[in-house]
Amino acid sequence: MNTIDREPRSSIRKLQFLGCTAILLAVGGFGGWGTTTEIAGAVIANGTVVVESNVKKVQHLTGGIISELRVKEGSEVEADEVLIRLDDTLTRATLGVVQSQLDLYMAREARLLDRSVTVALCMPAINHPEIQVARIGAQPFMLAMPIRSPLARLSAVPMAKLQGRPLIALPWPDHDPASSAVAALLRRHQIVMPIASRVETVHSAMSLVLAGEGLAILPACAQLGAPRGIVFRPLRDATDSIDIAVCWRRDSQSPLIRTFLKCAEKAVAPM
């Protein structure tokens, strides 16, 4: 009985020994092979390592002056949440300039349509089905000022020098206020010029400039009718121009139209 009882236990111990020996040999063998063998190739891929506090840059399309900041560094925000508010002083000032120009332009158009005016020199052309238009050229914008103005000493006036100076507003014919040529020029350079007066004609604008009421941004051809005491200077940082056109009613048969058109073409072409 004792001999029979010992045989299973002895067999189990032998099997355990052999199993442990095999495991040790496998682990040791593969480990030694892994530390001594060089790998001939590897899989290479691009990637980016980003820390948890990665900062996202937020930038406005056109820029401006921040009037209100609603977040701070590290704040969690949601889609469509307002982060900052830009100061609207420049926008409101530009809107005022354009609205005044549009109102006065509509008055000029009405006078042509009711025949109180036979023919007019328009900058730019009036867009109306009953108005005939003859474009005679394009003119760069210039700054009109009194000869006694400190800006008159400059050969060209930087746009930054216009900041805060009063403007004599003129009408530009466009039903979209945001596309006014002068307003677009000021907005692009982030210049605010408060409106000093609103006038309908270039001659009225120059009269107020001569009186010291403000400055006017006019086409270069306006120099032809400038009174003594007013000087024109180019804008150094701007190359904007505006179309010059002669406008009259399509059904008008006045002989003055052809004469006026020829005179306007001769006056504008050399400039």
C-alpha positions as a Python dict, from the first residue, in 0.01 Angstrom:
ca = {
    (1, 'M'): (0, 0, 0),
    (2, 'N'): (277, 245, 90),
    (3, 'T'): (457, 180, -239),
    (4, 'I'): (139, 239, -437),
    (5, 'D'): (60, 563, -246),
    (6, 'R'): (403, 716, -312),
    (7, 'E'): (405, 666, -689),
    (8, 'P'): (135, 927, -779),
    (9, 'R'): (290, 1193, -559),
    (10, 'S'): (632, 1132, -707),
    (11, 'S'): (493, 1158, -1059),
    (12, 'I'): (316, 1485, -978),
    (13, 'R'): (635, 1640, -836),
    (14, 'K'): (828, 1539, -1146),
    (15, 'L'): (567, 1694, -1370),
    (16, 'Q'): (566, 2017, -1167),
    (17, 'F'): (944, 2035, -1185),
    (18, 'L'): (947, 1979, -1559),
    (19, 'G'): (673, 2243, -1614),
    (20, 'C'): (850, 2509, -1406),
    (21, 'T'): (1177, 2433, -1581),
    (22, 'A'): (1012, 2473, -1924),
    (23, 'I'): (854, 2807, -1827),
    (24, 'L'): (1185, 2941, -1695),
    (25, 'L'): (1367, 2833, -2010),
    (26, 'A'): (1102, 2993, -2236),
    (27, 'V'): (1096, 3325, -2050),
    (28, 'G'): (1471, 3339, -2016),
    (29, 'G'): (1527, 3240, -2375),
    (30, 'F'): (1287, 3491, -2527),
    (31, 'G'): (1407, 3765, -2291),
    (32, 'G'): (1768, 3707, -2379),
    (33, 'W'): (1685, 3695, -2749),
    (34, 'G'): (1489, 4023, -2723),
    (35, 'T'): (1774, 4208, -2552),
    (36, 'T'): (2046, 4092, -2785),
    (37, 'T'): (1875, 4081, -3125),
    (38, 'E'): (1857, 4395, -3349),
    (39, 'I'): (1526, 4466, -3531),
    (40, 'A'): (1581, 4524, -3902),
    (41, 'G'): (1273, 4745, -3960),
    (42, 'A'): (983, 4930, -3795),
    (43, 'V'): (648, 5091, -3878),
    (44, 'I'): (686, 5475, -3889),
    (45, 'A'): (387, 5717, -3868),
    (46, 'N'): (337, 6090, -3808),
    (47, 'G'): (169, 6214, -3494),
    (48, 'T'): (125, 6515, -3269),
    (49, 'V'): (168, 6520, -2896),
    (50, 'V'): (-67, 6773, -2733),
    (51, 'V'): (-75, 6852, -2362),
    (52, 'E'): (-408, 6868, -2183),
    (53, 'S'): (-385, 7248, -2139),
    (54, 'N'): (-330, 7319, -2511),
    (55, 'V'): (-426, 7683, -2585),
    (56, 'K'): (-655, 7758, -2880),
    (57, 'K'): (-598, 8096, -3047),
    (58, 'V'): (-912, 8300, -3124),
    (59, 'Q'): (-884, 8586, -3375),
    (60, 'H'): (-1142, 8819, -3530),
    (61, 'L'): (-1151, 8837, -3910),
    (62, 'T'): (-1100, 9215, -3939),
    (63, 'G'): (-984, 9309, -3589),
    (64, 'G'): (-1079, 9603, -3371),
    (65, 'I'): (-1072, 9740, -3017),
    (66, 'I'): (-1200, 9509, -2742),
    (67, 'S'): (-1462, 9675, -2521),
    (68, 'E'): (-1564, 9367, -2319),
    (69, 'L'): (-1383, 9040, -2241),
    (70, 'R'): (-1613, 8766, -2110),
    (71, 'V'): (-1365, 8483, -2058),
    (72, 'K'): (-1030, 8431, -1892),
    (73, 'E'): (-745, 8188, -1944),
    (74, 'G'): (-853, 7833, -1873),
    (75, 'S'): (-1227, 7901, -1911),
    (76, 'E'): (-1439, 7630, -2073),
    (77, 'V'): (-1671, 7764, -2342),
    (78, 'E'): (-1948, 7623, -2557),
    (79, 'A'): (-2034, 7664, -2925),
    (80, 'D'): (-2192, 8002, -3013),
    (81, 'E'): (-2097, 8150, -2675),
    (82, 'V'): (-1995, 8520, -2683),
    (83, 'L'): (-1629, 8549, -2585),
    (84, 'I'): (-1552, 8916, -2651),
    (85, 'R'): (-1728, 9228, -2772),
    (86, 'L'): (-1558, 9479, -3002),
    (87, 'D'): (-1598, 9852, -2962),
    (88, 'D'): (-1856, 9981, -3214),
    (89, 'T'): (-1749, 10347, -3221),
    (90, 'L'): (-1584, 10310, -3563),
    (91, 'T'): (-1880, 10119, -3705),
    (92, 'R'): (-2137, 10374, -3585),
    (93, 'A'): (-1930, 10665, -3714),
    (94, 'T'): (-1893, 10499, -4054),
    (95, 'L'): (-2265, 10429, -4067),
    (96, 'G'): (-2341, 10795, -3998),
    (97, 'V'): (-2117, 10905, -4286),
    (98, 'V'): (-2278, 10663, -4529),
    (99, 'Q'): (-2635, 10741, -4426),
    (100, 'S'): (-2580, 11112, -4482),
    (101, 'Q'): (-2425, 11043, -4821),
    (102, 'L'): (-2715, 10821, -4922),
    (103, 'D'): (-2979, 11076, -4817),
    (104, 'L'): (-2817, 11354, -5017),
    (105, 'Y'): (-2763, 11133, -5319),
    (106, 'M'): (-3133, 11048, -5327),
    (107, 'A'): (-3210, 11420, -5330),
    (108, 'R'): (-2982, 11472, -5630),
    (109, 'E'): (-3140, 11183, -5816),
    (110, 'A'): (-3487, 11322, -5746),
    (111, 'R'): (-3395, 11660, -5896),
    (112, 'L'): (-3277, 11496, -6217),
    (113, 'L'): (-3595, 11294, -6240),
    (114, 'D'): (-3829, 11591, -6183),
    (115, 'R'): (-3639, 11794, -6448),
    (116, 'S'): (-3527, 12068, -6209),
    (117, 'V'): (-3172, 11972, -6317),
    (118, 'T'): (-3093, 11906, -6684),
    (119, 'V'): (-2749, 11744, -6660),
    (120, 'A'): (-2511, 11675, -6371),
    (121, 'L'): (-2156, 11562, -6307),
    (122, 'C'): (-2189, 11262, -6073),
    (123, 'M'): (-1926, 11082, -5868),
    (124, 'P'): (-1994, 10795, -5916),
    (125, 'A'): (-2277, 10743, -6165),
    (126, 'I'): (-2646, 10732, -6068),
    (127, 'N'): (-2797, 10387, -6116),
    (128, 'H'): (-3156, 10443, -6229),
    (129, 'P'): (-3347, 10314, -6535),
    (130, 'E'): (-3459, 10666, -6634),
    (131, 'I'): (-3110, 10818, -6609),
    (132, 'Q'): (-2861, 10809, -6896),
    (133, 'V'): (-2498, 10774, -6785),
    (134, 'A'): (-2174, 10856, -6966),
    (135, 'R'): (-1863, 10757, -6770),
    (136, 'I'): (-1574, 10988, -6846),
    (137, 'G'): (-1299, 10854, -6622),
    (138, 'A'): (-1184, 10769, -6271),
    (139, 'Q'): (-1025, 10998, -6017),
    (140, 'P'): (-817, 10921, -5705),
    (141, 'F'): (-937, 11055, -5372),
    (142, 'M'): (-758, 11357, -5228),
    (143, 'L'): (-794, 11551, -4905),
    (144, 'A'): (-926, 11909, -4933),
    (145, 'M'): (-822, 12143, -4651),
    (146, 'P'): (-769, 12513, -4576),
    (147, 'I'): (-428, 12639, -4679),
    (148, 'R'): (-366, 12740, -4317),
    (149, 'S'): (-412, 12381, -4195),
    (150, 'P'): (-99, 12211, -4054),
    (151, 'L'): (-171, 11920, -4290),
    (152, 'A'): (-121, 12154, -4587),
    (153, 'R'): (252, 12153, -4512),
    (154, 'L'): (272, 11784, -4602),
    (155, 'S'): (324, 11664, -4957),
    (156, 'A'): (99, 11365, -4882),
    (157, 'V'): (-125, 11309, -4579),
    (158, 'P'): (-101, 10976, -4391),
    (159, 'M'): (-440, 10824, -4319),
    (160, 'A'): (-359, 10816, -3946),
    (161, 'K'): (-356, 11198, -3946),
    (162, 'L'): (-730, 11200, -4021),
    (163, 'Q'): (-823, 11029, -3694),
    (164, 'G'): (-1080, 11236, -3502),
    (165, 'R'): (-1085, 11525, -3750),
    (166, 'P'): (-1427, 11660, -3863),
    (167, 'L'): (-1550, 11546, -4204),
    (168, 'I'): (-1766, 11730, -4455),
    (169, 'A'): (-1982, 11442, -4582),
    (170, 'L'): (-2083, 11407, -4946),
    (171, 'P'): (-2337, 11166, -5099),
    (172, 'W'): (-2213, 10862, -5289),
    (173, 'P'): (-2482, 10674, -5480),
    (174, 'D'): (-2510, 10326, -5341),
    (175, 'H'): (-2807, 10163, -5177),
    (176, 'D'): (-2580, 9946, -4965),
    (177, 'P'): (-2435, 10178, -4696),
    (178, 'A'): (-2148, 9944, -4619),
    (179, 'S'): (-2006, 9978, -4973),
    (180, 'S'): (-1964, 10357, -4983),
    (181, 'A'): (-1621, 10437, -5127),
    (182, 'V'): (-1522, 10694, -4862),
    (183, 'A'): (-1669, 10488, -4578),
    (184, 'A'): (-1484, 10177, -4701),
    (185, 'L'): (-1160, 10377, -4717),
    (186, 'L'): (-1198, 10499, -4358),
    (187, 'R'): (-1312, 10162, -4229),
    (188, 'R'): (-1020, 9977, -4388),
    (189, 'H'): (-773, 10206, -4211),
    (190, 'Q'): (-982, 10208, -3887),
    (191, 'I'): (-1022, 10586, -3899),
    (192, 'V'): (-1310, 10767, -3725),
    (193, 'M'): (-1400, 11110, -3864),
    (194, 'P'): (-1709, 11264, -3700),
    (195, 'I'): (-1947, 11435, -3944),
    (196, 'A'): (-1927, 11812, -3913),
    (197, 'S'): (-2175, 11893, -4193),
    (198, 'R'): (-2373, 11718, -4465),
    (199, 'V'): (-2376, 11876, -4808),
    (200, 'E'): (-2491, 11780, -5155),
    (201, 'T'): (-2231, 11927, -5388),
    (202, 'V'): (-1854, 11944, -5407),
    (203, 'H'): (-1873, 12325, -5416),
    (204, 'S'): (-2071, 12329, -5092),
    (205, 'A'): (-1815, 12099, -4934),
    (206, 'M'): (-1526, 12324, -5038),
    (207, 'S'): (-1706, 12630, -4903),
    (208, 'L'): (-1731, 12467, -4561),
    (209, 'V'): (-1370, 12352, -4582),
    (210, 'L'): (-1266, 12709, -4657),
    (211, 'A'): (-1467, 12826, -4355),
    (212, 'G'): (-1272, 12586, -4133),
    (213, 'E'): (-1568, 12356, -4060),
    (214, 'G'): (-1379, 12039, -4145),
    (215, 'L'): (-1198, 11839, -4411),
    (216, 'A'): (-1339, 11677, -4725),
    (217, 'I'): (-1231, 11365, -4914),
    (218, 'L'): (-1295, 11449, -5278),
    (219, 'P'): (-1199, 11326, -5627),
    (220, 'A'): (-888, 11489, -5768),
    (221, 'C'): (-1088, 11668, -6039),
    (222, 'A'): (-1252, 11881, -5767),
    (223, 'Q'): (-935, 12091, -5773),
    (224, 'L'): (-1058, 12247, -6100),
    (225, 'G'): (-1326, 12445, -5917),
    (226, 'A'): (-1149, 12496, -5585),
    (227, 'P'): (-1159, 12854, -5451),
    (228, 'R'): (-845, 13030, -5335),
    (229, 'G'): (-749, 12929, -4986),
    (230, 'I'): (-808, 12556, -5035),
    (231, 'V'): (-536, 12304, -5112),
    (232, 'F'): (-554, 11937, -5209),
    (233, 'R'): (-314, 11671, -5088),
    (234, 'P'): (-298, 11301, -5186),
    (235, 'L'): (-357, 11036, -4921),
    (236, 'R'): (-28, 10858, -4864),
    (237, 'D'): (-159, 10516, -4762),
    (238, 'A'): (-455, 10495, -5002),
    (239, 'T'): (-489, 10440, -5376),
    (240, 'D'): (-871, 10438, -5387),
    (241, 'S'): (-1044, 10607, -5681),
    (242, 'I'): (-1399, 10683, -5787),
    (243, 'D'): (-1576, 10685, -6124),
    (244, 'I'): (-1674, 11021, -6275),
    (245, 'A'): (-1987, 11031, -6491),
    (246, 'V'): (-2222, 11275, -6661),
    (247, 'C'): (-2590, 11195, -6594),
    (248, 'W'): (-2914, 11319, -6750),
    (249, 'R'): (-3269, 11199, -6817),
    (250, 'R'): (-3296, 10954, -7104),
    (251, 'D'): (-3584, 11146, -7260),
    (252, 'S'): (-3410, 11483, -7239),
    (253, 'Q'): (-3336, 11654, -7573),
    (254, 'S'): (-3154, 11956, -7432),
    (255, 'P'): (-2858, 12075, -7649),
    (256, 'L'): (-2674, 12158, -7324),
    (257, 'I'): (-2608, 11791, -7258),
    (258, 'R'): (-2365, 11737, -7547),
    (259, 'T'): (-2181, 12062, -7473),
    (260, 'F'): (-2158, 11981, -7103),
    (261, 'L'): (-2033, 11629, -7179),
    (262, 'K'): (-1752, 11754, -7406),
    (263, 'C'): (-1639, 12012, -7150),
    (264, 'A'): (-1640, 11752, -6871),
    (265, 'E'): (-1436, 11507, -7079),
    (266, 'K'): (-1173, 11772, -7159),
    (267, 'A'): (-1151, 11880, -6795),
    (268, 'V'): (-1122, 11532, -6645),
    (269, 'A'): (-904, 11355, -6906),
    (270, 'P'): (-574, 11545, -6842),
    (271, 'M'): (-583, 11477, -6466),
}
